[in-house]
Amino acid sequence: DKNGLIDYLIEERFVDEDRFVRTYVQSKFNLKKWGKIKIKSHLRNKRIPNSKIESGLSLIDDVEYRKVIFSLGQKKWDSLEKEELVQRKVKTLRFLACRNFMRLTFFGPQWNEPHIIASLISFFSFTTP
C-alpha cells in the first residue's frame, strides 16, 4: 500500500522536510555560494513552508555569510581593474545581485542585511578618488 509506505518513510524520518531544508541551504550556500534570497526563492518554489525556510536560513553563520559576499565581490572587483570606477561599481553590484545577496531596484541596491552595504562601500573603495 503506497500510503502506508509513505507514512512509514515519514515516521522513520527517511522523508523529512526539516532535514531536506537544512541540507539544501547548506549545500547551496557552501558549494554554490548562493545568497539567502536565491535559496529562499528556490525553497518557496518547492512549496516549503516559510517557517522551515527561515529556520534553515538561520543556520547560515552571519560572519561566514559576510565573508562569502566580500570574497565573491572582491574577486569580481579585482577582475574589473581595467574598467572605469563607476563601471566597476555597477558590475560588482550587479554580480552580487545575480548571486542574490541583494536586489537591485530603481532606487539602488536593497540588501537583506542593510549593515552589509556600508561595509561593502568602504571595502571596495566605492568612493570617488
N, CA, C and O atoms as a DFTB+ gen file, in Angstrom:
516 C
 N C O
     1  1       0.850      -1.183       0.000
     2  2       0.000       0.000       0.000
     3  2       0.896       1.247       0.000
     4  3       1.739       1.425       0.879
     5  1       0.693       2.092      -0.997
     6  2       1.538       3.279      -1.190
     7  2       1.463       4.247      -0.019
     8  3       2.489       4.747       0.442
     9  1       0.256       4.514       0.464
    10  2       0.096       5.460       1.563
    11  2       0.786       4.967       2.831
    12  3       1.375       5.750       3.575
    13  1       0.705       3.675       3.064
    14  2       1.369       3.090       4.228
    15  2       2.875       3.226       4.132
    16  3       3.551       3.501       5.123
    17  1       3.393       3.031       2.935
    18  2       4.826       3.167       2.721
    19  2       5.280       4.608       2.950
    20  3       6.297       4.854       3.598
    21  1       4.518       5.549       2.414
    22  2       4.856       6.961       2.597
    23  2       4.784       7.336       4.072
    24  3       5.662       8.031       4.584
    25  1       3.743       6.876       4.750
    26  2       3.625       7.141       6.191
    27  2       4.802       6.557       6.954
    28  3       5.342       7.189       7.862
    29  1       5.196       5.349       6.580
    30  2       6.339       4.705       7.228
    31  2       7.622       5.511       7.008
    32  3       8.392       5.724       7.945
    33  1       7.850       5.958       5.773
    34  2       9.057       6.740       5.463
    35  2       9.087       8.054       6.244
    36  3      10.139       8.475       6.725
    37  1       7.941       8.688       6.362
    38  2       7.859       9.940       7.131
    39  2       8.076       9.661       8.620
    40  3       8.806      10.381       9.300
    41  1       7.435       8.613       9.106
    42  2       7.549       8.259      10.521
    43  2       8.988       7.921      10.904
    44  3       9.451       8.289      11.984
    45  1       9.686       7.226      10.025
    46  2      11.074       6.835      10.295
    47  2      12.081       7.914       9.894
    48  3      13.292       7.716       9.986
    49  1      11.559       9.057       9.448
    50  2      12.342      10.238       9.083
    51  2      13.249      10.024       7.867
    52  3      14.284      10.676       7.733
    53  1      12.849       9.108       6.989
    54  2      13.547       8.984       5.708
    55  2      13.126      10.136       4.803
    56  3      13.918      10.629       3.999
    57  1      11.893      10.553       4.939
    58  2      11.370      11.716       4.233
    59  2      11.121      12.758       5.310
    60  3      10.177      12.648       6.092
    61  1      11.985      13.776       5.341
    62  2      11.929      14.764       6.406
    63  2      12.188      16.146       5.811
    64  3      13.287      16.432       5.336
    65  1      11.164      16.998       5.842
    66  2      11.284      18.333       5.263
    67  2      12.357      19.164       5.959
    68  3      13.090      19.902       5.301
    69  1      12.457      19.055       7.269
    70  2      13.451      19.826       8.019
    71  2      14.871      19.441       7.589
    72  3      15.721      20.303       7.365
    73  1      15.103      18.157       7.480
    74  2      16.428      17.679       7.074
    75  2      16.728      18.114       5.639
    76  3      17.851      18.508       5.323
    77  1      15.718      18.041       4.779
    78  2      15.884      18.487       3.392
    79  2      16.272      19.961       3.349
    80  3      17.207      20.338       2.642
    81  1      15.558      20.795       4.102
    82  2      15.834      22.236       4.101
    83  2      17.245      22.508       4.612
    84  3      17.977      23.296       4.013
    85  1      17.631      21.869       5.703
    86  2      18.983      22.065       6.249
    87  2      20.052      21.702       5.215
    88  3      20.992      22.463       4.985
    89  1      19.896      20.549       4.607
    90  2      20.863      20.090       3.608
    91  2      20.881      20.998       2.393
    92  3      21.949      21.320       1.872
    93  1      19.714      21.411       1.940
    94  2      19.595      22.280       0.766
    95  2      20.279      23.614       1.021
    96  3      21.066      24.080       0.198
    97  1      19.979      24.229       2.159
    98  2      20.559      25.537       2.500
    99  2      22.077      25.421       2.586
   100  3      22.799      26.225       1.996
   101  1      22.553      24.437       3.307
   102  2      23.996      24.287       3.481
   103  2      24.711      24.022       2.163
   104  3      25.779      24.584       1.920
   105  1      24.145      23.182       1.314
   106  2      24.827      22.861       0.059
   107  2      24.789      24.040      -0.914
   108  3      25.787      24.315      -1.580
   109  1      23.673      24.730      -1.006
   110  2      23.590      25.858      -1.942
   111  2      24.466      27.012      -1.487
   112  3      25.040      27.715      -2.318
   113  1      24.577      27.218      -0.183
   114  2      25.430      28.291       0.313
   115  2      26.907      27.896       0.254
   116  3      27.730      28.648      -0.269
   117  1      27.239      26.738       0.780
   118  2      28.653      26.345       0.870
   119  2      29.267      25.967      -0.476
   120  3      30.424      26.293      -0.742
   121  1      28.508      25.287      -1.321
   122  2      29.071      24.809      -2.581
   123  2      28.852      25.773      -3.742
   124  3      29.768      26.022      -4.525
   125  1      27.650      26.310      -3.852
   126  2      27.329      27.167      -4.996
   127  2      27.451      28.649      -4.689
   128  3      27.388      29.484      -5.591
   129  1      27.625      28.977      -3.402
   130  2      27.763      30.373      -2.958
   131  2      26.545      31.208      -3.323
   132  3      26.673      32.353      -3.755
   133  1      25.360      30.626      -3.147
   134  2      24.114      31.354      -3.370
   135  2      23.827      32.232      -2.171
   136  3      24.207      31.905      -1.047
   137  1      23.149      33.358      -2.411
   138  2      22.697      34.224      -1.342
   139  2      21.389      33.725      -0.749
   140  3      20.742      32.831      -1.295
   141  1      21.012      34.317       0.377
   142  2      19.801      33.895       1.080
   143  2      18.541      34.124       0.255
   144  3      17.597      33.337       0.331
   145  1      18.521      35.194      -0.529
   146  2      17.334      35.493      -1.335
   147  2      17.094      34.377      -2.345
   148  3      15.962      33.929      -2.528
   149  1      18.160      33.934      -2.996
   150  2      18.032      32.890      -4.015
   151  2      17.638      31.554      -3.380
   152  3      16.782      30.837      -3.898
   153  1      18.261      31.238      -2.276
   154  2      17.936      29.986      -1.586
   155  2      16.466      29.998      -1.171
   156  3      15.745      29.020      -1.371
   157  1      16.035      31.115      -0.593
   158  2      14.644      31.245      -0.146
   159  2      13.679      31.090      -1.316
   160  3      12.660      30.409      -1.203
   161  1      14.000      31.715      -2.419
   162  2      13.148      31.655      -3.604
   163  2      13.009      30.221      -4.114
   164  3      11.907      29.780      -4.443
   165  1      14.108      29.509      -4.178
   166  2      14.072      28.127      -4.665
   167  2      13.302      27.212      -3.713
   168  3      12.590      26.310      -4.155
   169  1      13.443      27.442      -2.421
   170  2      12.693      26.627      -1.468
   171  2      11.192      26.943      -1.536
   172  3      10.357      26.050      -1.392
   173  1      10.864      28.200      -1.754
   174  2       9.439      28.553      -1.915
   175  2       8.860      27.862      -3.145
   176  3       7.720      27.399      -3.123
   177  1       9.647      27.795      -4.218
   178  2       9.192      27.106      -5.430
   179  2       8.924      25.629      -5.172
   180  3       8.128      25.005      -5.874
   181  1       9.585      25.077      -4.172
   182  2       9.370      23.676      -3.809
   183  2       8.247      23.536      -2.776
   184  3       8.004      22.450      -2.249
   185  1       7.572      24.646      -2.499
   186  2       6.432      24.708      -1.580
   187  2       6.779      24.309      -0.149
   188  3       6.002      23.651       0.543
   189  1       7.959      24.724       0.264
   190  2       8.378      24.514       1.644
   191  2       7.779      25.652       2.479
   192  3       7.826      26.806       2.053
   193  1       7.220      25.355       3.649
   194  2       6.649      26.412       4.493
   195  2       7.698      27.452       4.899
   196  3       8.865      27.133       5.129
   197  1       7.244      28.695       4.978
   198  2       8.133      29.811       5.310
   199  2       8.875      29.610       6.628
   200  3      10.049      29.962       6.741
   201  1       8.203      29.052       7.610
   202  2       8.839      28.851       8.916
   203  2      10.034      27.906       8.809
   204  3      11.050      28.107       9.475
   205  1       9.913      26.885       7.979
   206  2      11.024      25.942       7.798
   207  2      12.155      26.575       6.997
   208  3      13.330      26.304       7.243
   209  1      11.787      27.425       6.032
   210  2      12.800      28.129       5.246
   211  2      13.613      29.038       6.168
   212  3      14.844      29.021       6.140
   213  1      12.920      29.825       6.980
   214  2      13.606      30.750       7.893
   215  2      14.484      29.992       8.875
   216  3      15.592      30.424       9.195
   217  1      13.985      28.869       9.347
   218  2      14.768      28.043      10.261
   219  2      16.047      27.550       9.586
   220  3      17.118      27.551      10.192
   221  1      15.927      27.132       8.338
   222  2      17.099      26.662       7.594
   223  2      18.084      27.780       7.312
   224  3      19.293      27.593       7.444
   225  1      17.576      28.941       6.926
   226  2      18.452      30.079       6.633
   227  2      19.184      30.572       7.880
   228  3      20.282      31.121       7.790
   229  1      18.570      30.371       9.034
   230  2      19.222      30.811      10.271
   231  2      20.476      29.990      10.579
   232  3      21.285      30.382      11.421
   233  1      20.636      28.867       9.907
   234  2      21.831      28.034      10.109
   235  2      23.065      28.627       9.442
   236  3      24.191      28.240       9.757
   237  1      22.853      29.576       8.511
   238  2      23.991      30.222       7.855
   239  2      24.576      31.232       8.829
   240  3      23.901      32.167       9.259
   241  1      25.825      31.032       9.165
   242  2      26.522      31.917      10.095
   243  2      26.692      33.299       9.463
   244  3      27.153      33.407       8.327
   245  1      26.320      34.362      10.195
   246  2      26.405      35.724       9.666
   247  2      27.828      36.109       9.269
   248  3      28.037      36.764       8.248
   249  1      28.795      35.705      10.072
   250  2      30.193      36.033       9.767
   251  2      30.619      35.336       8.479
   252  3      31.260      35.945       7.623
   253  1      30.268      34.077       8.344
   254  2      30.606      33.321       7.138
   255  2      29.901      33.895       5.916
   256  3      30.481      33.962       4.832
   257  1      28.658      34.305       6.092
   258  2      27.877      34.906       5.000
   259  2      28.568      36.170       4.493
   260  3      28.704      36.370       3.286
   261  1      28.997      37.012       5.416
   262  2      29.707      38.238       5.029
   263  2      31.026      37.908       4.324
   264  3      31.396      38.559       3.347
   265  1      31.723      36.901       4.825
   266  2      32.994      36.508       4.200
   267  2      32.774      36.098       2.747
   268  3      33.557      36.463       1.870
   269  1      31.720      35.347       2.495
   270  2      31.419      34.902       1.134
   271  2      31.092      36.099       0.252
   272  3      31.591      36.199      -0.869
   273  1      30.255      37.010       0.751
   274  2      29.912      38.204      -0.023
   275  2      31.169      38.989      -0.366
   276  3      31.377      39.357      -1.522
   277  1      32.005      39.247       0.630
   278  2      33.214      40.021       0.389
   279  2      34.190      39.297      -0.533
   280  3      34.819      39.919      -1.389
   281  1      34.313      37.998      -0.359
   282  2      35.216      37.217      -1.203
   283  2      34.770      37.247      -2.666
   284  3      35.573      37.516      -3.560
   285  1      33.483      36.969      -2.903
   286  2      32.961      36.994      -4.273
   287  2      33.040      38.404      -4.860
   288  3      33.424      38.586      -6.015
   289  1      32.674      39.387      -4.053
   290  2      32.726      40.775      -4.509
   291  2      34.141      41.220      -4.813
   292  3      34.381      41.916      -5.799
   293  1      35.080      40.821      -3.968
   294  2      36.478      41.207      -4.181
   295  2      37.036      40.580      -5.453
   296  3      37.749      41.237      -6.212
   297  1      36.713      39.311      -5.686
   298  2      37.177      38.648      -6.913
   299  2      36.634      39.361      -8.144
   300  3      37.365      39.601      -9.105
   301  1      35.355      39.697      -8.110
   302  2      34.745      40.406      -9.240
   303  2      35.371      41.786      -9.390
   304  3      35.713      42.191     -10.502
   305  1      35.525      42.512      -8.289
   306  2      36.118      43.850      -8.293
   307  2      37.519      43.795      -8.903
   308  3      37.863      44.614      -9.756
   309  1      38.314      42.840      -8.468
   310  2      39.686      42.706      -8.971
   311  2      39.715      42.354     -10.456
   312  3      40.600      42.799     -11.187
   313  1      38.759      41.564     -10.894
   314  2      38.731      41.159     -12.304
   315  2      38.374      42.328     -13.229
   316  3      38.553      42.240     -14.444
   317  1      37.874      43.409     -12.654
   318  2      37.440      44.566     -13.445
   319  2      38.411      45.735     -13.322
   320  3      38.017      46.887     -13.500
   321  1      39.663      45.452     -13.022
   322  2      40.609      46.536     -12.733
   323  2      40.825      47.488     -13.906
   324  3      41.236      48.628     -13.692
   325  1      40.563      47.059     -15.126
   326  2      40.751      47.938     -16.285
   327  2      39.522      48.800     -16.568
   328  3      39.570      49.695     -17.411
   329  1      38.435      48.534     -15.872
   330  2      37.200      49.295     -16.058
   331  2      37.291      50.628     -15.313
   332  3      38.077      50.786     -14.379
   333  1      36.467      51.579     -15.753
   334  2      36.347      52.832     -15.015
   335  2      35.699      52.549     -13.673
   336  3      35.010      51.542     -13.515
   337  1      35.914      53.431     -12.707
   338  2      35.432      53.229     -11.354
   339  2      33.920      52.998     -11.307
   340  3      33.452      52.083     -10.629
   341  1      33.163      53.818     -12.019
   342  2      31.702      53.690     -11.998
   343  2      31.280      52.337     -12.551
   344  3      30.402      51.683     -11.987
   345  1      31.902      51.908     -13.659
   346  2      31.567      50.607     -14.243
   347  2      31.949      49.462     -13.308
   348  3      31.245      48.455     -13.230
   349  1      33.062      49.618     -12.602
   350  2      33.464      48.601     -11.636
   351  2      32.413      48.442     -10.553
   352  3      32.038      47.328     -10.185
   353  1      31.943      49.580     -10.048
   354  2      30.916      49.551      -9.001
   355  2      29.652      48.862      -9.505
   356  3      29.115      47.958      -8.865
   357  1      29.195      49.313     -10.664
   358  2      27.940      48.788     -11.225
   359  2      28.055      47.289     -11.484
   360  3      27.166      46.522     -11.115
   361  1      29.132      46.880     -12.108
   362  2      29.284      45.467     -12.450
   363  2      29.445      44.586     -11.211
   364  3      28.947      43.460     -11.183
   365  1      30.129      45.086     -10.199
   366  2      30.293      44.314      -8.970
   367  2      28.951      44.169      -8.252
   368  3      28.602      43.081      -7.795
   369  1      28.206      45.264      -8.154
   370  2      26.890      45.196      -7.506
   371  2      25.936      44.305      -8.296
   372  3      25.166      43.542      -7.712
   373  1      25.988      44.401      -9.606
   374  2      25.121      43.566     -10.446
   375  2      25.476      42.084     -10.262
   376  3      24.594      41.228     -10.197
   377  1      26.765      41.800     -10.181
   378  2      27.227      40.430      -9.960
   379  2      26.674      39.877      -8.643
   380  3      26.167      38.756      -8.598
   381  1      26.776      40.673      -7.572
   382  2      26.260      40.234      -6.277
   383  2      24.742      40.087      -6.311
   384  3      24.182      39.218      -5.643
   385  1      24.083      40.937      -7.089
   386  2      22.628      40.821      -7.226
   387  2      22.267      39.527      -7.943
   388  3      21.278      38.882      -7.596
   389  1      23.054      39.146      -8.930
   390  2      22.790      37.892      -9.659
   391  2      22.962      36.682      -8.740
   392  3      22.297      35.661      -8.918
   393  1      23.837      36.798      -7.783
   394  2      24.013      35.726      -6.800
   395  2      22.961      35.816      -5.709
   396  3      22.915      34.983      -4.804
   397  1      22.128      36.823      -5.804
   398  2      21.024      37.060      -4.874
   399  2      21.475      37.320      -3.447
   400  3      20.875      36.823      -2.495
   401  1      22.526      38.095      -3.309
   402  2      22.893      38.603      -1.997
   403  2      22.177      39.917      -1.749
   404  3      22.126      40.399      -0.618
   405  1      21.617      40.502      -2.815
   406  2      20.892      41.759      -2.722
   407  2      19.964      41.865      -3.909
   408  3      20.000      41.032      -4.814
   409  1      19.131      42.893      -3.904
   410  2      18.264      43.164      -5.047
   411  2      18.616      44.541      -5.582
   412  3      18.820      45.482      -4.816
   413  1      18.683      44.650      -6.890
   414  2      18.870      45.957      -7.499
   415  2      17.495      46.482      -7.894
   416  3      16.713      45.784      -8.540
   417  1      17.213      47.710      -7.501
   418  2      15.940      48.327      -7.848
   419  2      16.210      49.668      -8.497
   420  3      17.359      50.092      -8.619
   421  1      15.171      50.315      -8.903
   422  2      15.279      51.642      -9.493
   423  2      15.970      52.602      -8.527
   424  3      16.669      53.522      -8.952
   425  1      15.772      52.386      -7.240
   426  2      16.320      53.283      -6.219
   427  2      17.700      52.854      -5.749
   428  3      18.252      53.469      -4.836
   429  1      18.263      51.831      -6.339
   430  2      19.593      51.371      -5.955
   431  2      19.530      49.996      -5.317
   432  3      18.489      49.340      -5.346
   433  1      20.643      49.558      -4.741
   434  2      20.673      48.218      -4.149
   435  2      19.860      48.141      -2.868
   436  3      19.859      49.072      -2.062
   437  1      19.174      47.027      -2.689
   438  2      18.470      46.751      -1.440
   439  2      19.025      45.432      -0.903
   440  3      19.029      44.417      -1.600
   441  1      19.480      45.463       0.316
   442  2      20.138      44.312       0.921
   443  2      19.226      43.631       1.908
   444  3      18.432      44.275       2.594
   445  1      19.347      42.311       1.973
   446  2      18.678      41.574       3.044
   447  2      19.247      42.014       4.378
   448  3      18.525      42.118       5.369
   449  1      20.515      42.264       4.398
   450  2      21.221      42.667       5.609
   451  2      21.756      44.080       5.382
   452  3      22.865      44.232       4.868
   453  1      20.994      45.129       5.753
   454  2      21.366      46.512       5.440
   455  2      22.737      46.924       5.961
   456  3      23.380      47.786       5.362
   457  1      23.202      46.336       7.055
   458  2      24.501      46.718       7.609
   459  2      25.654      46.337       6.683
   460  3      26.756      46.869       6.817
   461  1      25.412      45.434       5.757
   462  2      26.488      44.977       4.874
   463  2      26.880      46.051       3.862
   464  3      28.053      46.163       3.509
   465  1      25.925      46.835       3.397
   466  2      26.231      47.794       2.338
   467  2      27.287      48.797       2.774
   468  3      28.171      49.141       1.989
   469  1      27.211      49.268       4.007
   470  2      28.207      50.227       4.485
   471  2      29.592      49.595       4.481
   472  3      30.572      50.241       4.110
   473  1      29.672      48.349       4.888
   474  2      30.959      47.657       4.891
   475  2      31.471      47.448       3.473
   476  3      32.660      47.615       3.203
   477  1      30.561      47.081       2.565
   478  2      30.972      46.863       1.177
   479  2      31.483      48.145       0.535
   480  3      32.475      48.135      -0.193
   481  1      30.798      49.241       0.810
   482  2      31.202      50.513       0.206
   483  2      32.633      50.855       0.605
   484  3      33.435      51.250      -0.241
   485  1      32.954      50.707       1.872
   486  2      34.328      51.017       2.275
   487  2      35.300      49.934       1.815
   488  3      36.431      50.237       1.437
   489  1      34.869      48.680       1.846
   490  2      35.737      47.572       1.477
   491  2      36.194      47.637       0.031
   492  3      37.363      47.394      -0.269
   493  1      35.262      47.970      -0.874
   494  2      35.589      48.031      -2.299
   495  2      35.993      49.423      -2.744
   496  3      36.111      49.682      -3.942
   497  1      36.206      50.318      -1.798
   498  2      36.591      51.692      -2.133
   499  2      35.640      52.284      -3.151
   500  3      36.066      52.792      -4.188
   501  1      34.351      52.219      -2.855
   502  2      33.340      52.713      -3.783
   503  2      33.232      54.247      -3.757
   504  3      32.260      54.808      -4.264
   505  1      34.187      54.893      -3.192
   506  2      34.156      56.349      -3.179
   507  2      34.968      56.860      -4.360
   508  3      35.913      56.208      -4.804
   509  1      34.603      58.002      -4.854
   510  2      35.338      58.558      -5.995
   511  2      36.691      59.052      -5.530
   512  3      36.806      59.597      -4.432
   513  1      37.712      58.872      -6.343
   514  2      39.074      59.261      -5.917
   515  2      39.225      60.772      -5.845
   516  3      40.298      61.270      -5.506
